[in-house]
């Protein structure tokens, strides 16, 4: 912990202040930004390779949950600290690789000139490539159902060495040590449009952290404008992280024992859609430990860093099934998610005709709605009250122990677990 008693994330959340966006969105947005800012300068030795603090983070929530607010603020602070390698808001697989390699596309002679100097041109010898994809409308960036692009991003999460690619016009490009970080925003329905259910088992999804948020209900017509001094301070603190956290992180003996315990006792998420994620969970935890220790202006991972990282990750995992909604489960998954949202928000049991008002444009007939409601009843997601329907509330019990301490989260964040 910093000598002032606050690590960088705590300072950042204080800087954010009263906001309509969920605090959990702000927390993960800056965790992602810190990971991107550090790139490969800070690492954790892991067998024959190294882990880096880059993260793939997707904020997911219904429209109006203020995902853009959290993403844009973190991006603003990051660029204010001097970070420049941020991707375009729209791209393609080919254009993204060229941008990563530092090549100009469709500029006469530019690529050819580079190739004359170096058959695998685009990067200076030995220069690492990095890119931060920070898009509040992530589907604008990746497109819909772009399996090749999705696969590429999955490959680059932990890629080491030279990534070689030949473009459609036969030009060869080499990207040295590509380091990609992602901070995107999406709704459950738009997420399902961009990522076909068949991609759930692909590498990209095992590397993606889904950050679920709900509307806070806050209405702030005139948000407080932070002072120039406050913005300068938080920017300098972020720059301080860049100056401090370098080289290979060390780990205390107690922290190592605790990580071993977490690894051997971890119980996978009780949802078949997250099997690939659960298999890669320990890597996510170690990456988050790197970011948390850096936010504490340290280069040694201690017990407290492990507990904080594991708490944040555990909290995230409890909410990840809600982030996906019914995606990847069955036919009509988008309308099923809408029905669950309507019934969850309902203050009294809703009749079939009342639910129909919300989904009549999404189904062929009311008989289809009855079938969906029957399936939800069978799945124990909703219950019948006097002929009407309500969603079943699910409370997740908070249990702090030597591996988890929920005091690291704010009261608002802990309330999300209900």
PAZA-184935 format. One record per residue: residue in three letters; x, y negated, z negated of N, C-alpha, C in turn. Coordinates in steps of 0.02 Angstrom, whole numbers, padded with zeros to 5 digits, always signed. Example, Ala and Ser with C-alpha at 12.3 -4.5 7.8 and 13.67 -1.06 7.14 Angstrom:
<recs>
ALA+00660+00284-00390+00615+00225-00390+00660+00165-00390;SER+00642+00112-00354+00684+00053-00357+00645-00002-00394;
</recs>
This chain:
<recs>
UNK+00042+00060+00000+00000+00000+00000+00044-00062+00000;UNK+00023-00113+00038+00060-00175+00041+00063-00207-00028;UNK+00116-00245-00039+00127-00276-00104+00069-00320-00124;UNK+00032-00345-00077-00026-00388-00092-00087-00346-00111;UNK-00081-00280-00108-00136-00237-00128-00184-00220-00072;UNK-00173-00245-00011-00218-00232+00044-00179-00210+00105;UNK-00199-00154+00134-00167-00135+00197-00199-00176+00254;UNK-00176-00165+00314-00198-00209+00369-00272-00199+00384;UNK-00296-00137+00383-00366-00125+00400-00412-00160+00349;UNK-00394-00156+00285-00434-00190+00235-00435-00265+00248;UNK-00377-00292+00266-00373-00364+00282-00416-00380+00344;UNK-00413-00336+00393-00451-00348+00454-00526-00347+00441;UNK-00550-00299+00402-00622-00295+00387-00644-00357+00348;UNK-00600-00383+00306-00615-00445+00270-00618-00503+00319;UNK-00573-00503+00368-00572-00555+00420-00636-00553+00461;UNK-00659-00492+00477-00720-00484+00517-00779-00517+00481;UNK-00784-00507+00415-00836-00538+00376-00904-00509+00389;UNK-00956-00549+00377-01025-00527+00387-01039-00520+00462;UNK-01062-00462+00482-01069-00447+00553-01129-00403+00565;UNK-01160-00411+00624-01216-00367+00642-01191-00299+00665;UNK-01130-00295+00688-01101-00231+00708-01083-00190+00647;UNK-01093-00124+00650-01074-00081+00593-01000-00089+00576;UNK-00985-00090+00511-00915-00094+00489-00875-00036+00517;UNK-00907+00023+00524-00872+00082+00550-00847+00069+00621;UNK-00885+00033+00661-00862+00014+00728-00800-00030+00724;UNK-00802-00079+00680-00744-00124+00673-00682-00086+00649;UNK-00693-00040+00602-00636-00002+00575-00602+00038+00631;UNK-00642+00076+00669-00612+00118+00720-00585+00078+00779;UNK-00616+00021+00793-00591-00021+00848-00520-00044+00833;UNK-00508-00065+00771-00441-00088+00755-00392-00031+00745;UNK-00415+00026+00719-00371+00084+00715-00346+00103+00785;UNK-00391+00101+00833-00373+00116+00902-00324+00064+00929;UNK-00337+00000+00914-00294-00054+00938-00223-00049+00909;UNK-00219-00032+00845-00153-00023+00814-00115+00034+00847;UNK-00149+00089+00860-00117+00146+00894-00091+00127+00962;UNK-00130+00087+00999-00108+00065+01065-00048+00018+01059;UNK-00050-00026+01010+00003-00075+01000+00070-00041+00985;UNK+00067+00013+00947+00129+00048+00929+00156+00090+00986;UNK+00112+00117+01028+00134+00158+01084+00178+00216+01062;UNK+00237+00222+01092+00283+00276+01076+00339+00255+01028;UNK+00336+00194+01002+00390+00171+00959+00387+00203+00890;UNK+00329+00233+00873+00320+00264+00807+00291+00333+00819;UNK+00321+00385+00791+00301+00453+00807+00308+00500+00748;UNK+00281+00559+00757+00285+00611+00706+00312+00674+00739;UNK+00369+00701+00716+00397+00762+00746+00350+00821+00735;UNK+00337+00857+00788+00288+00911+00784+00312+00969+00827;UNK+00348+01016+00795+00376+01073+00833+00427+01049+00884;UNK+00418+01070+00946+00464+01050+00999+00442+00985+01032;UNK+00393+00951+01005+00369+00890+01035+00359+00836+00981;UNK+00328+00782+00999+00313+00729+00952+00241+00706+00963;UNK+00210+00685+00908+00143+00656+00912+00150+00580+00907;UNK+00107+00545+00944+00108+00472+00943+00040+00446+00918;UNK+00036+00383+00899-00026+00358+00869-00081+00337+00917;UNK-00073+00352+00982-00126+00334+01029-00189+00376+01016;UNK-00246+00344+01019-00310+00376+01004-00359+00366+01061;UNK-00404+00414+01070-00459+00408+01116-00523+00399+01075;UNK-00549+00339+01073-00605+00322+01030-00665+00299+01072;UNK-00724+00327+01060-00784+00307+01094-00837+00288+01043;UNK-00856+00224+01043-00910+00201+01000-00976+00218+01034;UNK-01019+00254+00998-01082+00276+01028-01140+00255+00983;UNK-01189+00226+01013-01249+00205+00977-01301+00181+01026;UNK-01362+00175+01003-01415+00150+01047-01402+00078+01066;UNK-01434+00053+01120-01424-00017+01139-01440-00064+01081;UNK-01399-00115+01073-01411-00163+01020-01373-00149+00956;UNK-01331-00097+00955-01293-00083+00894-01228-00123+00891;UNK-01217-00167+00940-01161-00213+00940-01093-00180+00948;UNK-01091-00130+00992-01027-00098+01007-00979-00148+01039;UNK-01006-00189+01085-00964-00237+01120-00932-00287+01072;UNK-00969-00306+01020-00943-00354+00972-00878-00328+00940;UNK-00879-00265+00918-00821-00236+00884-00763-00227+00932;UNK-00778-00203+00993-00725-00190+01042-00691-00255+01064;UNK-00731-00305+01079-00703-00368+01105-00662-00404+01052;UNK-00683-00400+00989-00645-00434+00937-00577-00401+00927;UNK-00575-00335+00924-00511-00299+00916-00465-00314+00975;UNK-00494-00314+01034-00456-00328+01095-00428-00399+01093;UNK-00468-00446+01069-00446-00516+01065-00386-00524+01017;UNK-00390-00491+00959-00335-00496+00911-00273-00462+00939;UNK-00282-00406+00973-00226-00369+01001-00189-00411+01054;UNK-00227-00441+01099-00196-00483+01151-00164-00545+01120;UNK-00195-00570+01066-00166-00628+01031-00099-00612+01000;UNK-00089-00547+00984-00025-00525+00956+00028-00512+01009;UNK+00008-00520+01073+00057-00514+01127+00051-00451+01169;UNK-00001-00409+01156-00008-00347+01195-00038-00364+01263;UNK-00010-00336+01316-00031-00356+01384-00053-00298+01428;UNK-00035-00236+01413-00049-00181+01459-00120-00153+01446;UNK-00169-00192+01466-00239-00173+01459-00267-00159+01528;UNK-00304-00106+01534-00329-00084+01600-00382-00132+01626;UNK-00397-00124+01691-00453-00160+01721-00518-00132+01693;UNK-00571-00172+01697-00636-00149+01672-00667-00096+01717;UNK-00648-00096+01780-00670-00045+01828-00609-00015+01861;UNK-00610+00050+01872-00552+00082+01903-00573+00147+01937;UNK-00524+00181+01963-00531+00248+01991-00469+00286+01971;UNK-00469+00351+01982-00411+00390+01965-00348+00365+02001;UNK-00354+00353+02066-00297+00331+02105-00272+00262+02083;UNK-00319+00215+02074-00300+00147+02055-00271+00146+01984;UNK-00298+00187+01940-00273+00189+01871-00200+00213+01870;UNK-00184+00264+01908-00116+00290+01910-00068+00237+01939;UNK-00091+00202+01990-00048+00150+02020-00038+00092+01971;UNK-00091+00073+01935-00083+00021+01885-00035+00042+01830;UNK-00041+00105+01810+00002+00132+01757+00075+00132+01779;UNK+00085+00145+01844+00153+00146+01871+00179+00077+01887;UNK+00135+00027+01883+00157-00041+01898+00159-00057+01971;UNK+00122-00019+02011+00120-00031+02083+00060-00074+02102;UNK+00068-00113+02154+00013-00151+02182-00018-00110+02237;UNK-00085-00109+02238-00120-00070+02289-00142-00116+02346;UNK-00138-00091+02406-00161-00127+02465-00125-00193+02476;UNK-00064-00198+02453-00022-00256+02468+00032-00233+02516;UNK+00033-00262+02573+00077-00238+02627+00149-00234+02604;UNK+00176-00175+02612+00247-00164+02600+00267-00153+02529;UNK+00223-00169+02481+00245-00166+02411+00261-00095+02389;UNK+00217-00047+02403+00230+00021+02382+00287+00051+02423;UNK+00289+00034+02488+00342+00060+02530+00411+00035+02507;UNK+00413-00028+02486+00476-00056+02463+00502-00019+02402;UNK+00455-00004+02358+00475+00033+02298+00499+00102+02316;UNK+00464+00134+02363+00482+00202+02382+00550+00203+02417;UNK+00568+00148+02451+00634+00145+02482+00689+00146+02429;UNK+00673+00118+02370+00723+00116+02316+00724+00181+02276;UNK+00666+00210+02271+00660+00270+02229+00604+00313+02255;UNK+00620+00374+02274+00570+00418+02304+00508+00424+02261;UNK+00517+00421+02194+00460+00426+02148+00448+00357+02116;UNK+00451+00306+02156+00452+00237+02131+00394+00216+02086;UNK+00396+00153+02066+00342+00124+02027+00364+00106+01957;UNK+00409+00143+01928+00432+00129+01861+00507+00120+01861;UNK+00531+00075+01819+00602+00069+01810+00628+00133+01778;UNK+00689+00151+01792+00717+00213+01765+00712+00214+01689;UNK+00680+00266+01664+00677+00275+01592+00626+00231+01556;UNK+00589+00189+01591+00541+00145+01559+00475+00181+01548;UNK+00452+00183+01485+00389+00216+01469+00331+00175+01497;UNK+00279+00210+01518+00218+00177+01542+00164+00182+01489;UNK+00125+00130+01482+00069+00133+01435+00011+00091+01460;UNK-00049+00110+01436-00109+00073+01457-00162+00081+01403;UNK-00195+00027+01387-00250+00027+01339-00315+00016+01377;UNK-00357+00066+01377-00423+00061+01409-00471+00036+01356;UNK-00487-00028+01357-00532-00058+01308-00592-00087+01344;UNK-00643-00046+01352-00702-00064+01392-00766-00052+01352;UNK-00803-00106+01338-00864-00097+01301-00918-00062+01342;UNK-00911-00064+01408-00955-00024+01453-00910+00028+01486;UNK-00897+00083+01451-00848+00131+01474-00867+00163+01541;UNK-00932+00170+01554-00952+00201+01617-00933+00159+01677;UNK-00928+00092+01668-00905+00050+01723-00833+00067+01740;UNK-00795+00087+01690-00724+00104+01701-00717+00172+01735;UNK-00750+00222+01709-00737+00291+01731-00785+00315+01785;UNK-00842+00282+01792-00892+00304+01840-00935+00361+01812;UNK-00978+00389+01855-01023+00442+01834-01001+00509+01861;UNK-00990+00556+01816-00972+00624+01837-00906+00630+01872;UNK-00859+00586+01858-00794+00586+01892-00748+00637+01857;UNK-00755+00700+01875-00720+00754+01840-00644+00749+01847;UNK-00620+00727+01904-00547+00721+01914-00517+00668+01868;UNK-00552+00612+01862-00528+00558+01819-00531+00580+01746;UNK-00585+00613+01727-00592+00638+01658-00535+00686+01641;UNK-00520+00731+01688-00467+00780+01678-00399+00745+01671;UNK-00387+00693+01711-00324+00656+01708-00315+00624+01639;UNK-00367+00592+01613-00362+00561+01548-00349+00612+01493;UNK-00379+00671+01500-00366+00724+01452-00294+00746+01453;UNK-00266+00751+01513-00195+00771+01520-00148+00721+01490;UNK-00164+00657+01496-00117+00604+01476-00119+00588+01401;UNK-00164+00618+01364-00170+00605+01292-00104+00620+01255;UNK-00071+00674+01274-00009+00695+01241+00044+00716+01291;UNK+00045+00681+01348+00091+00699+01401+00162+00673+01385;UNK+00211+00714+01400+00281+00694+01391+00319+00708+01455;UNK+00361+00661+01476+00400+00671+01536+00373+00630+01594;UNK+00387+00653+01655+00367+00616+01715+00304+00647+01745;UNK+00253+00606+01750+00191+00628+01783+00196+00607+01857;UNK+00197+00657+01900+00207+00644+01971+00141+00654+02009;UNK+00126+00606+02051+00062+00607+02087+00073+00585+02159;UNK+00040+00620+02205+00042+00600+02275-00027+00573+02294;UNK-00029+00511+02318-00092+00479+02335-00120+00507+02400;UNK-00180+00485+02417-00213+00509+02477-00176+00490+02540;UNK-00139+00435+02537-00101+00414+02596-00029+00440+02594;UNK-00018+00492+02553+00046+00528+02549+00102+00490+02516;UNK+00086+00437+02480+00138+00403+02442+00147+00439+02376;UNK+00209+00444+02354+00224+00479+02292+00236+00429+02236;UNK+00207+00443+02178+00213+00399+02121+00236+00440+02061;UNK+00280+00411+02021+00302+00443+01960+00290+00396+01901;UNK+00255+00422+01851+00242+00383+01790+00281+00415+01733;UNK+00326+00377+01703+00369+00404+01650+00336+00396+01582;UNK+00330+00452+01547+00300+00453+01479+00237+00411+01474;UNK+00185+00429+01512+00123+00390+01508+00091+00396+01438;UNK+00073+00339+01409+00041+00338+01344-00024+00299+01351;UNK-00079+00334+01345-00145+00305+01355-00183+00301+01289;UNK-00214+00245+01277-00259+00237+01220-00327+00215+01248;UNK-00380+00236+01215-00448+00220+01239-00490+00192+01183;UNK-00526+00139+01198-00579+00113+01154-00637+00096+01199;UNK-00688+00138+01199-00745+00129+01243-00810+00124+01205;UNK-00861+00099+01240-00927+00096+01211-00977+00131+01256;UNK-01027+00164+01225-01076+00201+01263-01139+00212+01222;UNK-01193+00226+01256-01254+00250+01223-01258+00326+01234;UNK-01295+00362+01193-01300+00434+01204-01324+00452+01273;UNK-01373+00415+01300-01400+00429+01366-01349+00414+01420;UNK-01315+00356+01416-01265+00339+01466-01205+00386+01463;UNK-01188+00408+01403-01134+00456+01395-01150+00520+01433;UNK-01212+00543+01427-01233+00604+01462-01231+00594+01537;UNK-01244+00533+01560-01241+00519+01632-01170+00522+01659;UNK-01123+00499+01619-01053+00496+01641-01018+00563+01636;UNK-01037+00603+01586-01002+00666+01573-01051+00725+01579;UNK-01048+00761+01634-01091+00819+01641-01080+00869+01585;UNK-01132+00905+01563-01124+00953+01508-01069+01004+01519;UNK-01055+01019+01583-01002+01068+01598-00933+01045+01574;UNK-00925+00980+01563-00860+00954+01543-00848+00959+01468;UNK-00897+00983+01430-00890+00987+01358-00830+01030+01337;UNK-00816+01081+01376-00760+01125+01358-00693+01103+01385;UNK-00692+01046+01422-00630+01023+01451-00586+00988+01399;UNK-00522+00981+01417-00474+00953+01370-00490+00883+01347;UNK-00522+00843+01389-00537+00774+01371-00580+00771+01308;UNK-00629+00815+01302-00674+00812+01245-00641+00834+01180;UNK-00592+00877+01184-00556+00896+01123-00513+00839+01098;UNK-00500+00790+01140-00457+00734+01123-00497+00671+01107;UNK-00562+00674+01112-00605+00616+01105-00637+00613+01036;UNK-00633+00555+01004-00665+00543+00939-00729+00503+00952;UNK-00786+00532+00935-00850+00500+00946-00870+00464+00882;UNK-00876+00398+00886-00890+00358+00827-00963+00335+00830;UNK-01004+00366+00789-01076+00352+00791-01094+00294+00746;UNK-01138+00252+00770-01161+00196+00730-01234+00182+00743;UNK-01267+00154+00693-01337+00134+00699-01343+00060+00685;UNK-01397+00031+00707-01408-00040+00695-01407-00054+00620;UNK-01372-00105+00600-01368-00123+00529-01431-00160+00506;UNK-01471-00182+00553-01531-00219+00535-01517-00292+00518;UNK-01454-00311+00520-01436-00380+00502-01453-00427+00561;UNK-01477-00485+00544-01491-00537+00593-01452-00600+00573;UNK-01399-00613+00610-01356-00670+00595-01356-00718+00654;UNK-01401-00767+00654-01407-00811+00712-01345-00853+00726;UNK-01310-00872+00672-01250-00914+00680-01192-00883+00641;UNK-01157-00835+00672-01101-00803+00638-01048-00855+00618;UNK-01018-00843+00561-00967-00889+00537-00905-00885+00582;UNK-00880-00943+00599-00820-00946+00642-00758-00944+00597;UNK-00714-00895+00608-00654-00891+00566-00608-00950+00576;UNK-00573-00968+00525-00527-01025+00530-00467-01006+00573;UNK-00435-01057+00599-00374-01045+00638-00321-01011+00595;UNK-00319-01030+00532-00269-01001+00486-00283-00927+00475;UNK-00347-00908+00468-00364-00838+00457-00346-00796+00518;UNK-00361-00822+00578-00344-00786+00639-00269-00780+00647;UNK-00233-00833+00632-00160-00831+00637-00131-00780+00589;UNK-00160-00777+00528-00135-00730+00478-00145-00658+00501;UNK-00205-00641+00524-00218-00572+00543-00176-00553+00605;UNK-00164-00601+00648-00121-00588+00707-00049-00575+00685;UNK-00025-00615+00638+00044-00605+00613+00051-00538+00577;UNK+00000-00518+00541+00002-00453+00506+00005-00395+00556;UNK-00031-00402+00611-00028-00351+00664+00042-00349+00694;UNK+00071-00407+00706+00139-00410+00733+00189-00381+00682;UNK+00174-00390+00618+00217-00361+00566+00218-00285+00570;UNK+00161-00255+00586+00158-00183+00596+00206-00162+00652;UNK+00203-00199+00707+00245-00184+00765+00319-00187+00747;UNK+00337-00235+00705+00407-00243+00686+00430-00191+00635;UNK+00383-00166+00594+00400-00121+00538+00400-00048+00557;UNK+00347-00026+00590+00337+00046+00602+00371+00068+00666;UNK+00432+00092+00658+00472+00114+00715+00507+00180+00700;UNK+00523+00216+00753+00559+00279+00744+00513+00336+00722;UNK+00543+00388+00697+00505+00447+00673+00482+00436+00602;UNK+00417+00447+00592+00390+00441+00524+00415+00499+00481;UNK+00430+00484+00419+00447+00536+00372+00385+00553+00332;UNK+00386+00608+00296+00329+00630+00257+00352+00653+00188;UNK+00317+00634+00136+00336+00655+00069+00318+00728+00059;UNK+00353+00763+00014+00337+00834+00001+00264+00845-00019;UNK+00237+00801-00061+00168+00809-00083+00118+00799-00026;UNK+00134+00751+00018+00091+00740+00075+00092+00800+00122;UNK+00150+00831+00129+00156+00891+00172+00116+00949+00144;UNK+00119+00958+00079+00080+01012+00047+00005+00999+00057;UNK-00016+00936+00049-00086+00919+00057-00110+00930+00129;UNK-00069+00912+00177-00086+00924+00247-00093+00999+00262;UNK-00049+01038+00234-00054+01111+00243-00119+01138+00214;UNK-00139+01111+00157-00201+01132+00125-00262+01113+00168;UNK-00260+01052+00195-00315+01030+00237-00320+01074+00300;UNK-00263+01089+00329-00261+01129+00390-00289+01199+00379;UNK-00270+01230+00324-00289+01300+00312-00360+01307+00284;UNK-00388+01254+00257-00455+01259+00228-00509+01225+00269;UNK-00490+01193+00323-00538+01156+00365-00592+01201+00393;UNK-00654+01179+00386-00710+01216+00415-00735+01178+00476;UNK-00736+01210+00534-00755+01176+00596-00825+01145+00592;UNK-00837+01095+00633-00903+01064+00637-00954+01117+00657;UNK-01010+01117+00622-01062+01167+00633-01103+01148+00695;UNK-01070+01148+00751-01102+01130+00815-01058+01157+00870;UNK-01084+01202+00911-01044+01236+00962-01013+01188+01012;UNK-01042+01128+01018-01015+01080+01067-00946+01053+01046;UNK-00928+01063+00983-00865+01035+00958-00812+01089+00943;UNK-00819+01147+00974-00769+01200+00964-00700+01177+00987;UNK-00697+01147+01046-00631+01125+01072-00602+01070+01028;UNK-00644+01026+01003-00620+00973+00959-00591+01003+00895;UNK-00628+01050+00865-00606+01079+00801-00538+01112+00808;UNK-00524+01141+00866-00459+01174+00877-00402+01123+00880;UNK-00418+01060+00892-00367+01009+00898-00370+00959+00840;UNK-00410+00974+00791-00424+00927+00737-00361+00906+00699;UNK-00315+00952+00687-00255+00936+00648-00212+00884+00684;UNK-00209+00888+00750-00171+00838+00788-00203+00769+00779;UNK-00270+00766+00781-00305+00703+00769-00287+00676+00700;UNK-00286+00720+00650-00271+00698+00582-00201+00669+00577;UNK-00152+00702+00607-00083+00678+00605-00076+00611+00641;UNK-00109+00603+00697-00108+00539+00732-00138+00484+00688;UNK-00192+00500+00655-00224+00451+00612-00181+00435+00551;UNK-00144+00485+00526-00097+00472+00472-00043+00423+00493;UNK-00020+00429+00555+00029+00381+00582+00000+00311+00581;UNK-00061+00303+00606-00092+00237+00610-00103+00209+00540;UNK-00129+00250+00494-00142+00228+00426-00078+00206+00391;UNK-00025+00245+00399+00039+00226+00367+00065+00161+00397;UNK+00058+00153+00463+00079+00091+00495+00039+00031+00469;UNK-00026+00042+00458-00068-00012+00431-00049-00029+00359;UNK-00012+00015+00328+00014+00002+00261+00086-00025+00265;UNK+00107-00042+00326+00174-00070+00339+00229-00022+00314;UNK+00218+00042+00327+00264+00094+00303+00289+00137+00361;UNK+00342+00174+00347+00366+00224+00394+00370+00293+00362;UNK+00339+00297+00304+00335+00361+00268+00261+00377+00255;UNK+00240+00436+00274+00171+00458+00262+00168+00490+00193;UNK+00128+00460+00148+00123+00488+00080+00053+00517+00069;UNK+00040+00541+00009-00024+00573-00007-00083+00528+00007;UNK-00076+00465-00014-00132+00419-00006-00150+00409+00067;UNK-00100+00406+00111-00113+00399+00182-00151+00460+00209;UNK-00131+00519+00186-00163+00581+00209-00236+00582+00186;UNK-00248+00564+00123-00317+00565+00096-00360+00515+00133;UNK-00334+00455+00145-00373+00404+00181-00388+00427+00252;UNK-00338+00453+00287-00349+00477+00355-00399+00534+00357;UNK-00393+00580+00311-00438+00638+00310-00509+00617+00291;UNK-00516+00568+00248-00582+00543+00229-00617+00510+00289;UNK-00581+00467+00324-00609+00434+00383-00628+00485+00436;UNK-00584+00534+00447-00597+00584+00499-00656+00629+00479;UNK-00659+00649+00416-00714+00692+00393-00781+00655+00400;UNK-00781+00592+00380-00842+00552+00386-00864+00547+00459;UNK-00815+00537+00503-00829+00533+00575-00859+00597+00601;UNK-00831+00653+00580-00853+00719+00604-00924+00735+00582;UNK-00944+00714+00523-01013+00725+00500-01063+00691+00546;UNK-01041+00636+00577-01086+00596+00619-01080+00612+00693;UNK-01030+00650+00713-01019+00663+00784-01077+00698+00819;UNK-01109+00747+00787-01168+00777+00821-01222+00726+00835;UNK-01231+00677+00791-01281+00625+00802-01259+00581+00861;UNK-01194+00573+00870-01169+00532+00925-01187+00563+00992;UNK-01184+00629+00996-01202+00663+01059-01277+00671+01068;UNK-01315+00664+01014-01387+00676+01019-01401+00746+01044;UNK-01441+00752+01095-01458+00817+01123-01416+00833+01185;UNK-01365+00792+01198-01322+00803+01257-01290+00871+01255;UNK-01295+00906+01311-01263+00971+01317-01300+01028+01285;UNK-01360+01013+01259-01397+01067+01225-01449+01099+01269;UNK-01488+01060+01303-01542+01089+01341-01568+01041+01394;UNK-01615+01066+01434-01650+01024+01482-01686+00968+01446;UNK-01694+00911+01479-01727+00852+01450-01691+00826+01388;UNK-01624+00834+01386-01587+00812+01327-01593+00737+01315;UNK-01596+00697+01369-01601+00625+01360-01668+00604+01329;UNK-01722+00634+01353-01788+00617+01325-01796+00646+01255;UNK-01764+00703+01242-01766+00731+01174-01732+00684+01125;UNK-01676+00655+01146-01642+00607+01103-01687+00546+01090;UNK-01722+00523+01141-01767+00466+01133-01823+00483+01084;UNK-01851+00542+01089-01904+00563+01044-01879+00566+00972;UNK-01819+00594+00963-01791+00599+00896-01779+00529+00866;UNK-01757+00482+00908-01746+00414+00885-01812+00382+00864;UNK-01864+00391+00905-01930+00363+00889-01957+00391+00824;UNK-01951+00458+00815-01978+00489+00755-01936+00473+00693;UNK-01872+00463+00702-01828+00445+00646-01846+00375+00621;UNK-01861+00330+00668-01877+00261+00649-01949+00252+00626;UNK-01992+00302+00637-02063+00296+00620-02072+00293+00544;UNK-02117+00249+00522-02132+00243+00451-02189+00287+00430;UNK-02225+00315+00478-02282+00360+00464-02284+00413+00519;UNK-02315+00471+00506-02319+00524+00557-02349+00497+00622;UNK-02320+00518+00678-02343+00495+00743-02381+00550+00779;UNK-02437+00534+00807-02476+00581+00847-02443+00589+00915;UNK-02462+00643+00950-02433+00656+01016-02445+00597+01063;UNK-02505+00568+01060-02521+00512+01105-02478+00451+01090;UNK-02458+00443+01026-02415+00387+01008-02344+00396+01033;UNK-02320+00459+01029-02253+00474+01056-02253+00467+01132;UNK-02308+00487+01163-02314+00485+01235-02304+00415+01263;UNK-02325+00364+01225-02317+00295+01247-02244+00277+01259;UNK-02199+00310+01223-02128+00295+01227-02092+00334+01283;UNK-02122+00390+01304-02086+00434+01351-02126+00451+01414;UNK-02181+00417+01425-02224+00436+01482-02189+00427+01549;UNK-02138+00385+01552-02100+00376+01615-02044+00427+01622;UNK-02032+00467+01570-01976+00513+01571-01995+00586+01582;UNK-02060+00601+01575-02083+00670+01582-02138+00674+01634;UNK-02148+00734+01662-02198+00743+01714-02269+00740+01688;UNK-02278+00762+01626-02345+00763+01597-02342+00773+01523;UNK-02399+00763+01490-02401+00768+01417-02386+00839+01393;UNK-02398+00888+01437-02383+00958+01418-02308+00967+01408;UNK-02268+00930+01448-02195+00933+01439-02175+00905+01371;UNK-02209+00851+01350-02195+00823+01285-02212+00872+01229;UNK-02268+00906+01236-02287+00956+01186-02235+01011+01181;UNK-02207+01031+01239-02155+01083+01239-02092+01059+01202;UNK-02072+00996+01214-02014+00968+01180-02025+00965+01105;UNK-02084+00944+01085-02100+00940+01013-02100+01009+00981;UNK-02124+01059+01017-02124+01128+00991-02052+01152+00981;UNK-02008+01136+01029-01938+01156+01024-01905+01122+00964;UNK-01921+01058+00953-01892+01022+00897-01917+01049+00830;UNK-01980+01070+00829-02008+01102+00769-01972+01167+00754;UNK-01962+01207+00806-01928+01272+00798-01856+01262+00775;UNK-01824+01209+00801-01755+01195+00782-01749+01161+00714;UNK-01806+01150+00682-01808+01120+00615-01782+01048+00615;UNK-01792+01014+00672-01771+00944+00677-01828+00896+00657;UNK-01891+00918+00665-01948+00877+00648-01998+00920+00609;UNK-02046+00888+00578-02099+00926+00543-02167+00894+00556;UNK-02219+00934+00546-02287+00914+00560-02322+00892+00496;UNK-02352+00832+00498-02388+00806+00440-02457+00784+00462;UNK-02508+00821+00443-02578+00804+00460-02587+00792+00535;UNK-02556+00835+00574-02563+00830+00647-02515+00782+00680;UNK-02475+00746+00639-02425+00700+00667-02354+00726+00656;UNK-02306+00690+00682-02237+00714+00679-02190+00662+00649;UNK-02140+00686+00612-02087+00645+00585-02021+00683+00591;UNK-01966+00646+00597-01900+00679+00599-01880+00698+00528;UNK-01844+00753+00522-01820+00775+00457-01758+00735+00439;UNK-01760+00704+00381-01702+00667+00357-01650+00717+00332;UNK-01588+00704+00349-01533+00748+00328-01484+00709+00286;UNK-01476+00728+00225-01429+00695+00181-01366+00738+00175;UNK-01310+00707+00187-01246+00741+00180-01217+00721+00113;UNK-01206+00770+00071-01183+00756+00003-01109+00735+00005;UNK-01094+00680-00029-01025+00657-00033-00990+00693-00090;UNK-00937+00726-00075-00898+00762-00126-00825+00742-00119;UNK-00802+00699-00164-00732+00680-00163-00691+00734-00199;UNK-00631+00746-00174-00586+00794-00205-00515+00773-00191;UNK-00468+00818-00198-00399+00797-00187-00384+00785-00113;UNK-00429+00804-00068-00418+00794+00004-00460+00737+00032;UNK-00512+00716-00004-00558+00665+00020-00574+00617-00037;UNK-00576+00553-00021-00594+00502-00070-00637+00450-00035;UNK-00703+00453-00046-00749+00410-00010-00745+00337-00032;UNK-00706+00322-00082-00697+00252-00102-00657+00214-00049;UNK-00625+00250-00003-00590+00216+00052-00640+00185+00101;UNK-00703+00207+00099-00754+00180+00143-00795+00128+00107;UNK-00825+00083+00145-00869+00033+00116-00936+00064+00099;UNK-00975+00030+00059-01041+00054+00041-01085+00063+00103;UNK-01078+00016+00150-01117+00022+00212-01099+00086+00250;UNK-01034+00101+00253-01012+00161+00289-01036+00224+00254;UNK-01032+00226+00188-01055+00286+00152-01130+00296+00162;UNK-01167+00241+00170-01239+00246+00181-01257+00278+00247;UNK-01211+00279+00295-01224+00310+00360-01232+00385+00355;UNK-01209+00415+00300-01209+00487+00294-01277+00515+00273;UNK-01325+00472+00263-01392+00495+00242-01432+00517+00302;
</recs>
